Amino acid sequence: MAQRVLVVEDDEDNRRIVTKILTLDGYEVAEAVDGHQALAMTRDWRPDLILLDLGLPGLNGWEVVK
């Protein structure tokens, strides 16, 4: 079973690049565009690793970590 990585990034180009690289390396990748979506996905999807943009609009990365 591939390890799961959640990529949380509001910039579509950055999110797409990171997702592509991780997928090519064999990871199962999910994407979130903001802090609220990231929290919901973390509860439901249970990733092994979260790559989190700290400068998200609304609920920023620091608030997500808390």
SELUMVO-654798 format. One record per residue: residue in one letter; z, y, x negated of N, C-alpha, C in turn. Coordinates in Angstrom, 2 decimals. Layout:
BEGIN
<'A', <Z, Y, X>, <Z, Y, X>, <Z, Y, X>>
...
***
This chain:
BEGIN
<'M', <0.00, -1.18, -0.84>, <0.00, 0.00, 0.00>, <0.00, 1.24, -0.88>>
<'A', <-0.90, 2.16, -0.60>, <-1.00, 3.39, -1.38>, <0.19, 4.30, -1.10>>
<'Q', <0.60, 5.01, -2.12>, <1.68, 5.98, -1.94>, <1.15, 7.17, -1.14>>
<'R', <2.03, 7.73, -0.33>, <1.66, 8.82, 0.56>, <2.03, 10.17, -0.03>>
<'V', <1.08, 11.11, 0.03>, <1.31, 12.46, -0.45>, <0.96, 13.43, 0.68>>
<'L', <1.88, 14.34, 0.96>, <1.63, 15.40, 1.92>, <1.31, 16.68, 1.15>>
<'V', <0.14, 17.23, 1.39>, <-0.29, 18.47, 0.74>, <-0.11, 19.60, 1.76>>
<'V', <0.76, 20.56, 1.41>, <1.05, 21.68, 2.31>, <0.52, 22.94, 1.64>>
<'E', <-0.58, 23.45, 2.18>, <-1.28, 24.59, 1.57>, <-2.04, 25.32, 2.66>>
<'D', <-1.85, 26.64, 2.75>, <-2.55, 27.41, 3.77>, <-3.98, 27.79, 3.36>>
<'D', <-4.29, 27.78, 2.09>, <-5.64, 28.08, 1.62>, <-6.50, 26.81, 1.73>>
<'E', <-7.52, 26.85, 2.57>, <-8.33, 25.67, 2.85>, <-9.01, 25.11, 1.61>>
<'D', <-9.55, 25.97, 0.76>, <-10.23, 25.50, -0.45>, <-9.26, 24.77, -1.39>>
<'N', <-8.11, 25.36, -1.62>, <-7.10, 24.71, -2.49>, <-6.66, 23.37, -1.91>>
<'R', <-6.41, 23.36, -0.60>, <-5.98, 22.14, 0.07>, <-7.03, 21.04, -0.06>>
<'R', <-8.28, 21.41, 0.14>, <-9.38, 20.44, 0.07>, <-9.53, 19.86, -1.34>>
<'I', <-9.42, 20.70, -2.36>, <-9.55, 20.25, -3.75>, <-8.44, 19.27, -4.11>>
<'V', <-7.20, 19.63, -3.81>, <-6.06, 18.77, -4.13>, <-6.17, 17.44, -3.38>>
<'T', <-6.53, 17.51, -2.12>, <-6.68, 16.29, -1.31>, <-7.76, 15.39, -1.88>>
<'K', <-8.87, 15.96, -2.27>, <-9.98, 15.18, -2.84>, <-9.55, 14.45, -4.11>>
<'I', <-8.89, 15.17, -5.01>, <-8.45, 14.59, -6.28>, <-7.46, 13.45, -6.03>>
<'L', <-6.49, 13.68, -5.17>, <-5.49, 12.65, -4.90>, <-6.10, 11.42, -4.22>>
<'T', <-7.02, 11.66, -3.30>, <-7.69, 10.55, -2.61>, <-8.50, 9.71, -3.59>>
<'L', <-9.21, 10.38, -4.49>, <-9.99, 9.65, -5.51>, <-9.09, 8.83, -6.43>>
<'D', <-7.85, 9.28, -6.61>, <-6.89, 8.55, -7.45>, <-6.16, 7.46, -6.67>>
<'G', <-6.51, 7.25, -5.40>, <-5.97, 6.14, -4.65>, <-4.78, 6.44, -3.77>>
<'Y', <-4.41, 7.70, -3.63>, <-3.29, 8.06, -2.77>, <-3.74, 8.21, -1.33>>
<'E', <-2.82, 7.93, -0.42>, <-3.04, 8.22, 0.99>, <-2.54, 9.64, 1.21>>
<'V', <-3.42, 10.53, 1.65>, <-3.09, 11.95, 1.70>, <-3.16, 12.48, 3.13>>
<'A', <-2.18, 13.29, 3.49>, <-2.19, 14.04, 4.74>, <-2.06, 15.51, 4.38>>
<'E', <-2.53, 16.36, 5.28>, <-2.53, 17.80, 5.03>, <-1.77, 18.54, 6.11>>
<'A', <-1.08, 19.61, 5.69>, <-0.44, 20.53, 6.62>, <-0.81, 21.94, 6.20>>
<'V', <-0.98, 22.83, 7.16>, <-1.41, 24.19, 6.84>, <-0.28, 25.21, 6.88>>
<'D', <0.89, 24.80, 7.37>, <2.03, 25.73, 7.41>, <3.34, 24.95, 7.37>>
<'G', <4.43, 25.68, 7.27>, <5.74, 25.06, 7.15>, <6.17, 24.26, 8.36>>
<'H', <5.85, 24.76, 9.54>, <6.23, 24.05, 10.76>, <5.51, 22.71, 10.87>>
<'Q', <4.23, 22.71, 10.57>, <3.45, 21.47, 10.60>, <3.96, 20.50, 9.53>>
<'A', <4.31, 21.02, 8.37>, <4.82, 20.18, 7.28>, <6.11, 19.47, 7.70>>
<'L', <7.03, 20.19, 8.32>, <8.28, 19.58, 8.76>, <8.04, 18.49, 9.79>>
<'A', <7.16, 18.74, 10.74>, <6.84, 17.74, 11.76>, <6.21, 16.50, 11.13>>
<'M', <5.30, 16.70, 10.21>, <4.62, 15.57, 9.57>, <5.58, 14.79, 8.67>>
<'T', <6.51, 15.47, 8.05>, <7.48, 14.79, 7.18>, <8.35, 13.84, 7.99>>
<'R', <8.75, 14.27, 9.16>, <9.57, 13.42, 10.03>, <8.79, 12.20, 10.52>>
<'D', <7.54, 12.41, 10.89>, <6.74, 11.34, 11.50>, <6.05, 10.44, 10.47>>
<'W', <5.53, 11.02, 9.41>, <4.68, 10.30, 8.47>, <5.42, 9.76, 7.26>>
<'R', <6.54, 10.34, 6.90>, <7.41, 9.91, 5.80>, <6.67, 9.78, 4.46>>
<'P', <6.21, 10.90, 3.89>, <5.49, 10.85, 2.61>, <6.41, 10.49, 1.45>>
<'D', <5.81, 9.95, 0.40>, <6.55, 9.66, -0.84>, <6.69, 10.91, -1.69>>
<'L', <5.75, 11.84, -1.55>, <5.73, 13.07, -2.33>, <5.17, 14.19, -1.47>>
<'I', <5.72, 15.39, -1.62>, <5.20, 16.57, -0.92>, <4.82, 17.61, -1.96>>
<'L', <3.56, 18.04, -1.92>, <3.11, 19.16, -2.74>, <3.12, 20.38, -1.83>>
<'L', <4.03, 21.31, -2.10>, <4.35, 22.38, -1.16>, <4.06, 23.76, -1.75>>
<'D', <3.21, 24.51, -1.08>, <2.95, 25.90, -1.43>, <4.18, 26.71, -1.01>>
<'L', <4.76, 27.46, -1.93>, <5.96, 28.24, -1.61>, <5.63, 29.52, -0.84>>
<'G', <4.40, 30.01, -0.98>, <4.02, 31.28, -0.35>, <3.30, 31.10, 0.97>>
<'L', <3.77, 30.20, 1.80>, <3.16, 29.98, 3.12>, <3.50, 31.13, 4.06>>
<'P', <2.60, 31.45, 4.99>, <2.93, 32.45, 6.00>, <3.91, 31.87, 7.02>>
<'G', <4.67, 32.72, 7.67>, <5.63, 32.24, 8.67>, <6.80, 31.56, 7.98>>
<'L', <6.97, 30.28, 8.20>, <8.02, 29.49, 7.57>, <7.53, 29.14, 6.16>>
<'N', <8.04, 29.85, 5.14>, <7.53, 29.66, 3.79>, <8.09, 28.37, 3.15>>
<'G', <7.57, 28.06, 1.98>, <7.96, 26.84, 1.29>, <9.45, 26.74, 0.99>>
<'W', <10.06, 27.86, 0.62>, <11.50, 27.85, 0.35>, <12.29, 27.49, 1.59>>
<'E', <11.86, 27.99, 2.75>, <12.55, 27.68, 4.00>, <12.34, 26.21, 4.40>>
<'V', <11.17, 25.70, 4.10>, <10.89, 24.28, 4.38>, <11.83, 23.38, 3.58>>
<'V', <12.04, 23.73, 2.33>, <12.90, 22.93, 1.45>, <14.34, 22.91, 1.97>>
<'K', <14.80, 24.04, 2.49>, <16.17, 24.09, 3.02>, <16.32, 23.13, 4.16>>
***
